[in-house]
Amino acid sequence: MNAKKNRRRLWLWTAVVSGFVVGLYACGGGLGFSLISDQQEVEIGTGVDQEIEGTYAIVNDNDPVAVWARDLVRPLETASTAWRDPADIGGFKVEVIADDELVNAFAAPGGFTYISTGLILQATTCAEIAGVMSHELAHVTERHSVKNIEEAYGVSVVTSWFLGEGLATEVIGGLYSFLQSTTYSQEHEAEADDVGLQIAYAAGYNPYGLVDFFEKLLALSGGASVPTFLSSHPATQDRINDTGQKIQQLYGSKVVRGSTQTYDCMNTSLQLADVQAAIRAGVSIR
């Protein structure tokens, strides 16, 4: 009898919470707040990270390439505080995927951020990589993946996930599949470009690095296969032009494209050529 009462209370609580939020959604024309809290976002990201580690070969945390990647992102993380305090999600967790053929970088909810050795090998400057990683950090600061999840699954389903003591395995697997198959909207991509270039600039990097890398990938896409980063982050000449214009609007003559001192790696023990050589020599895997 007690079990039945508890189940009924749980169902009623879910219904009350869901109805309350749906009512707010209807009155306000949309959620004016996030249904998923920072802590819950990290919980989702932790589960997704486990799925990613089961899918890809991940470079050991103490490998020089992984250390370099974390060092490169650290000033970007500090700069991102202007948009969202990384401490709210336990900071950004940076991992390197050991795949020289994969040209990709992406972020999961909760600050889990990934870059492939293939993308590092394609870069010419650290500013390019800083631009890409700033773009990924911006997806997290603006909670784009979280918003996609909330819109796709709805209030009742999302609420039900967190009524127990942890996310069920099947929920994590479903979210991983969803995030893999879902691309960001043009609005989200434009916002990540905008915020990302400002993060890169605030960290001391030339924001044209992202433009340079997009142009490089567009040239590569003329070949037999399209780089994975372009598949999940479609880049057109219009988008590249818009990003360049935004840089000019924000910074004008403060930023000169090709200024070498803002293209080199900062706060890292290795420069890009050293990292690329280490990748070619072979990285250690978890």
C-alpha positions as CSV (number, residue, x, y, z in Angstrom):
1,M,0.0,0.0,0.0
2,N,2.8,2.4,0.9
3,A,4.5,1.7,-2.5
4,K,1.3,2.6,-4.3
5,K,0.9,5.8,-2.3
6,N,4.5,6.7,-3.0
7,R,4.1,6.1,-6.7
8,R,0.9,8.2,-6.7
9,R,2.6,11.0,-4.9
10,L,5.5,10.9,-7.4
11,W,3.1,11.0,-10.3
12,L,1.2,13.9,-8.8
13,W,4.4,15.8,-8.1
14,T,5.5,15.3,-11.7
15,A,2.1,16.4,-13.0
16,V,2.1,19.5,-10.7
17,V,5.7,20.5,-11.7
18,S,5.1,19.9,-15.4
19,G,1.8,21.7,-15.4
20,F,3.3,24.7,-13.6
21,V,6.1,25.0,-16.1
22,V,3.9,24.5,-19.1
23,G,1.6,27.2,-17.7
24,L,4.6,29.6,-17.5
25,Y,5.7,28.6,-21.0
26,A,2.2,29.4,-22.4
27,C,1.9,32.7,-20.6
28,G,5.4,33.9,-21.4
29,G,5.6,32.7,-25.0
30,G,8.5,30.4,-24.1
31,L,10.7,29.4,-21.1
32,G,12.2,32.5,-19.6
33,F,14.5,30.3,-17.6
34,S,16.3,27.0,-18.0
35,L,14.4,23.9,-16.9
36,I,17.7,22.1,-16.5
37,S,19.9,23.4,-13.6
38,D,23.6,23.8,-13.7
39,Q,24.1,20.7,-11.6
40,Q,21.7,18.7,-13.8
41,E,23.6,19.9,-16.9
42,V,26.8,18.6,-15.4
43,E,25.1,15.3,-14.6
44,I,24.0,15.0,-18.3
45,G,27.5,16.0,-19.5
46,T,29.1,13.4,-17.2
47,G,27.0,10.6,-18.7
48,V,27.6,11.8,-22.2
49,D,31.3,12.0,-21.5
50,Q,31.3,8.3,-20.5
51,E,29.6,7.5,-23.8
52,I,32.2,9.5,-25.7
53,E,35.0,7.7,-23.9
54,G,33.5,4.4,-25.0
55,T,33.3,5.6,-28.6
56,Y,36.6,7.3,-29.1
57,A,40.3,6.8,-28.1
58,I,41.1,9.5,-25.6
59,V,44.6,10.8,-25.0
60,N,45.9,10.3,-21.5
61,D,45.5,13.3,-19.2
62,N,49.2,13.5,-18.5
63,D,50.3,13.2,-22.2
64,P,52.0,16.4,-23.3
65,V,49.4,16.9,-26.0
66,A,46.5,16.7,-23.5
67,V,48.4,19.0,-21.1
68,W,48.9,21.5,-23.9
69,A,45.2,21.5,-24.9
70,R,44.1,22.2,-21.3
71,D,46.7,25.0,-21.0
72,L,45.5,26.5,-24.2
73,V,41.9,26.5,-23.1
74,R,42.6,27.9,-19.6
75,P,42.8,31.6,-20.6
76,L,39.7,31.1,-22.8
77,E,37.8,29.7,-19.8
78,T,38.8,32.7,-17.8
79,A,37.6,35.1,-20.5
80,S,34.3,33.2,-20.9
81,T,33.4,34.3,-17.3
82,A,31.9,37.5,-18.8
83,W,29.1,35.3,-20.3
84,R,28.8,32.5,-17.7
85,D,30.8,31.6,-14.6
86,P,32.6,28.3,-15.4
87,A,32.6,27.6,-11.7
88,D,28.9,27.0,-11.8
89,I,29.6,23.8,-13.9
90,G,32.9,22.8,-12.3
91,G,34.9,24.5,-15.0
92,F,35.6,23.2,-18.5
93,K,36.9,19.7,-18.9
94,V,39.1,19.4,-22.0
95,E,39.9,16.1,-23.6
96,V,41.8,15.2,-26.8
97,I,40.5,12.5,-29.2
98,A,43.3,10.4,-30.6
99,D,42.2,10.3,-34.3
100,D,44.5,11.9,-36.9
101,E,41.9,11.5,-39.6
102,L,39.1,13.2,-37.7
103,V,38.9,16.9,-38.0
104,N,36.5,18.0,-35.3
105,A,35.9,19.8,-32.0
106,F,32.7,19.8,-30.0
107,A,31.3,20.4,-26.6
108,A,28.8,18.5,-24.5
109,P,26.6,19.9,-21.7
110,G,28.3,20.8,-18.5
111,G,31.6,22.1,-20.0
112,F,32.9,18.8,-21.4
113,T,34.9,19.9,-24.4
114,Y,36.7,17.8,-27.1
115,I,39.3,18.4,-29.8
116,S,40.7,15.8,-32.2
117,T,44.4,15.3,-33.0
118,G,43.3,15.6,-36.7
119,L,42.0,19.1,-36.1
120,I,45.3,20.1,-34.4
121,L,47.3,18.7,-37.3
122,Q,45.2,20.8,-39.8
123,A,45.8,24.1,-37.9
124,T,48.6,26.5,-38.9
125,T,48.4,28.8,-35.9
126,C,47.3,28.5,-32.3
127,A,44.9,31.4,-32.9
128,E,43.0,29.0,-35.2
129,I,42.6,26.4,-32.5
130,A,41.8,29.1,-29.9
131,G,39.1,30.4,-32.2
132,V,37.6,26.9,-32.6
133,M,37.7,26.2,-28.9
134,S,36.3,29.6,-28.0
135,H,33.4,28.8,-30.4
136,E,32.8,25.5,-28.5
137,L,33.1,27.2,-25.1
138,A,30.5,29.7,-26.4
139,H,28.0,26.9,-27.1
140,V,28.4,26.0,-23.4
141,T,28.2,29.5,-22.0
142,E,25.0,30.1,-24.0
143,R,23.7,26.6,-23.1
144,H,22.8,25.7,-26.7
145,S,22.8,21.9,-26.2
146,V,20.7,22.3,-23.1
147,K,18.2,24.4,-24.9
148,N,18.0,21.8,-27.7
149,I,17.4,19.1,-25.2
150,E,14.6,21.0,-23.5
151,E,12.9,21.9,-26.7
152,A,13.2,18.3,-28.1
153,Y,12.1,16.4,-25.0
154,G,9.6,18.7,-23.4
155,V,8.9,19.6,-19.8
156,S,7.3,16.3,-18.6
157,V,10.1,14.1,-19.9
158,V,13.0,16.3,-18.7
159,T,11.4,16.7,-15.3
160,S,11.0,12.9,-14.9
161,W,14.7,12.3,-15.6
162,F,15.7,13.9,-12.3
163,L,13.1,12.6,-9.9
164,G,15.3,9.6,-9.1
165,E,18.8,9.4,-7.7
166,G,20.6,9.6,-11.0
167,L,20.1,9.5,-14.8
168,A,19.2,6.1,-16.0
169,T,21.5,4.4,-18.5
170,E,18.9,4.4,-21.2
171,V,18.4,8.2,-20.8
172,I,22.1,8.9,-21.1
173,G,22.3,6.7,-24.2
174,G,19.4,8.4,-25.7
175,L,20.8,11.9,-25.0
176,Y,24.2,10.9,-26.5
177,S,22.5,9.7,-29.7
178,F,20.4,12.9,-29.8
179,L,23.4,15.2,-29.4
180,Q,25.3,13.3,-32.0
181,S,22.5,13.6,-34.6
182,T,21.4,17.1,-33.8
183,T,23.1,20.2,-35.4
184,Y,22.9,23.6,-34.0
185,S,20.5,26.1,-35.5
186,Q,21.8,29.0,-37.6
187,E,20.9,31.3,-34.7
188,H,23.0,29.2,-32.2
189,E,25.9,29.0,-34.6
190,A,25.9,32.8,-35.2
191,E,25.7,33.4,-31.4
192,A,28.6,31.0,-30.8
193,D,30.6,32.8,-33.5
194,D,29.9,36.2,-31.9
195,V,30.6,35.2,-28.4
196,G,33.5,32.9,-29.4
197,L,35.5,35.6,-31.2
198,Q,35.0,37.9,-28.2
199,I,36.3,35.1,-25.8
200,A,39.3,34.6,-28.1
201,Y,40.1,38.3,-28.2
202,A,39.7,38.8,-24.4
203,A,42.1,35.9,-23.9
204,G,44.7,37.7,-26.1
205,Y,44.3,35.8,-29.3
206,N,43.6,37.3,-32.8
207,P,39.9,36.6,-33.4
208,Y,40.6,36.2,-37.1
209,G,41.9,32.7,-36.2
210,L,38.4,31.3,-36.4
211,V,37.9,32.9,-39.8
212,D,41.2,31.5,-41.0
213,F,40.3,28.0,-39.9
214,F,36.8,28.2,-41.5
215,E,38.4,29.2,-44.8
216,K,40.9,26.4,-44.5
217,L,38.1,23.8,-43.9
218,L,36.1,25.2,-46.8
219,A,39.0,24.6,-49.1
220,L,39.4,21.1,-47.7
221,S,35.7,20.4,-48.3
222,G,36.3,20.7,-52.0
223,G,37.9,17.2,-51.8
224,A,36.3,13.8,-51.6
225,S,35.2,14.1,-47.9
226,V,33.8,17.0,-45.9
227,P,35.6,17.6,-42.6
228,T,33.4,16.5,-39.6
229,F,33.6,20.0,-38.1
230,L,32.0,21.4,-41.2
231,S,29.2,18.8,-41.1
232,S,28.2,19.8,-37.5
233,H,29.2,23.5,-37.9
234,P,28.2,24.4,-41.5
235,A,30.4,27.2,-42.8
236,T,29.6,29.3,-45.8
237,Q,31.4,32.2,-47.3
238,D,28.5,34.4,-46.1
239,R,29.1,33.2,-42.5
240,I,32.9,33.8,-42.9
241,N,32.2,37.3,-44.2
242,D,29.7,38.0,-41.4
243,T,32.3,36.9,-38.8
244,G,35.0,39.1,-40.3
245,Q,32.6,42.1,-40.4
246,K,31.7,41.5,-36.7
247,I,35.4,41.6,-35.8
248,Q,35.8,44.9,-37.6
249,Q,32.7,46.4,-35.9
250,L,33.9,45.3,-32.5
251,Y,37.6,46.0,-32.7
252,G,38.4,48.0,-35.8
253,S,42.1,48.8,-36.2
254,K,42.9,47.1,-32.8
255,V,43.0,43.8,-34.6
256,V,45.2,43.2,-37.7
257,R,44.8,40.0,-39.6
258,G,48.1,38.2,-39.7
259,S,49.6,39.9,-36.7
260,T,52.0,37.1,-35.5
261,Q,52.2,37.9,-31.8
262,T,48.5,37.2,-31.4
263,Y,48.6,34.0,-33.4
264,D,51.2,32.1,-31.3
265,C,50.3,29.8,-28.4
266,M,50.1,31.6,-25.1
267,N,50.4,30.1,-21.6
268,T,51.5,26.8,-23.0
269,S,54.9,25.0,-22.6
270,L,54.7,23.9,-26.2
271,Q,54.1,25.7,-29.5
272,L,51.9,24.3,-32.2
273,A,54.7,22.8,-34.3
274,D,55.9,20.9,-31.2
275,V,52.5,19.6,-30.5
276,Q,52.0,18.4,-34.0
277,A,55.3,16.6,-33.9
278,A,54.3,14.9,-30.7
279,I,51.0,13.8,-32.3
280,R,52.9,12.3,-35.3
281,A,55.3,10.5,-33.0
282,G,52.3,9.0,-31.2
283,V,50.3,9.9,-28.2
284,S,49.5,7.7,-25.2
285,I,45.9,6.5,-24.8
286,R,43.8,5.9,-21.7
